[in-house]
Amino acid sequence: MAAPWVRLIDDIALIKPARAEGGEPTIWHQDAPNFPFDRRGFLTIWIAVDDIALEQGPLTFVPGSHRIGLLGAVDGSGEELKLESLLREDDLAHVGEPVTYSLQAGDATVHDGGTLHSAGANSTARPRRAWAVRFVPADTLYTGGAHRSFDGLALKPFQPFEHEDFPLIEAGTAD
């Protein structure tokens, strides 16, 4: 049997309703600071369930932003965060211009937990539907920080995520 490669942390349906029904923009953020992980390697696979036009608010990424380090957690409330307020002058040499792509149903994006990303408002009448699956390296430790996905599971700080909710995916087992 192959050695463990990654641990499945969660999957989530990401439905952005039409703007008239609350489909507002998603602010610039990194995923990793919002999770109690002790190391890098957090990975999200974001899959379009339906075709997603630019007007529906697909993800916008800042290429290379995973290289600048973690910027801290954001809660999504309050004033809109401007990209310029998150990046320092010396960060600009390490990142590219933001990129946004329309997606066909079944298309996927993959991003590191340190990648800065946002999403525009959904200005159409139909919902934007996607599904995300998130993984961490198998040896990632739980830091003890609060998070709705881990609260109440009796995880021990600075121990692995050894719990039935977070299965190991072994190298070579995918079809």
Rosetta blueprint (number, residue, H / E / L):
1 M L
2 A L
3 A L
4 P E
5 W E
6 V E
7 R E
8 L E
9 I E
10 D E
11 D E
12 I E
13 A E
14 L E
15 I E
16 K E
17 P L
18 A L
19 R H
20 A H
21 E H
22 G L
23 G L
24 E L
25 P L
26 T E
27 I E
28 W E
29 H E
30 Q L
31 D L
32 A H
33 P H
34 N H
35 F L
36 P L
37 F E
38 D L
39 R L
40 R L
41 G L
42 F L
43 L E
44 T E
45 I E
46 W E
47 I E
48 A E
49 V L
50 D L
51 D L
52 I E
53 A L
54 L H
55 E H
56 Q H
57 G L
58 P L
59 L E
60 T E
61 F E
62 V L
63 P L
64 G L
65 S H
66 H H
67 R H
68 I H
69 G L
70 L L
71 L L
72 G L
73 A L
74 V L
75 D L
76 G L
77 S L
78 G L
79 E L
80 E L
81 L L
82 K L
83 L H
84 E H
85 S H
86 L H
87 L L
88 R L
89 E H
90 D H
91 D H
92 L L
93 A L
94 H L
95 V L
96 G L
97 E L
98 P L
99 V E
100 T E
101 Y L
102 S L
103 L E
104 Q L
105 A L
106 G L
107 D L
108 A E
109 T E
110 V E
111 H E
112 D E
113 G L
114 G L
115 T L
116 L L
117 H E
118 S E
119 A E
120 G L
121 A L
122 N L
123 S L
124 T L
125 A L
126 R L
127 P L
128 R E
129 R E
130 A E
131 W E
132 A E
133 V E
134 R E
135 F E
136 V E
137 P E
138 A L
139 D L
140 T L
141 L E
142 Y E
143 T L
144 G L
145 G L
146 A L
147 H L
148 R L
149 S L
150 F L
151 D L
152 G L
153 L L
154 A L
155 L L
156 K L
157 P L
158 F L
159 Q E
160 P E
161 F L
162 E L
163 H L
164 E L
165 D L
166 F L
167 P L
168 L E
169 I E
170 E E
171 A L
172 G L
173 T L
174 A L
175 D L
